Amino acid sequence: FEFDAVLPVSARTGDGMAELKQKFFDYRQESVHFFDDEALTDQPERVIASELIREKLLYNLDKEIPHGLAVDIELFDEREDIINLSAVIYCERESHKGIIIGKGGAVLKKIGTFARTDIEKYYGTKVSLKLWVKVKENWRNMQGAIHGFGLD
């Protein structure tokens, strides 16, 4: 390969970083403006809501259920003063379903409360959130399932 420059950089001391940054700036090019200045993300509202719910699931269940969870938003009804959300949490095993729901629904209620609070902050309005838990064995290995949940 023919390189324009070889720049040694030290991860420990940071030596060479100024030269590396300058080289990046030297090669940058202006591009077209892809998104509005006010845009926070290019993801649809349903994906944002499902990821906020999934984040709370992973945060609260990281020891019991590592990553076999997906959230599907079945209803996203935005009105003037409230967003009505219905979501299904998919897990891979019946035993996981019990862990997610918890004794008397306590774990699911806690997750729903945390998720609703974050969704309200994000959208700046009240949210009515309903959660269900369903088992879909081996959903991660099903063709199209990852795409269907918006996880690709």
Buried (B, 14 or more C-beta within 10 A) or exposed (E): EEEEEEEEEEEEEEEEEEEEEEEEEEEEEEEEEEEEEEEEEEEEBBBBBBBBBBBBBBEBBEEEBEEBBBBBBEEBEEEEEBBBBBBBBBBBBEEBBBBBBBEEEEBBEEBBEBBBBBBBEBBEBEBEBEBEBEEBEEBBEEEEBBEBBBBE
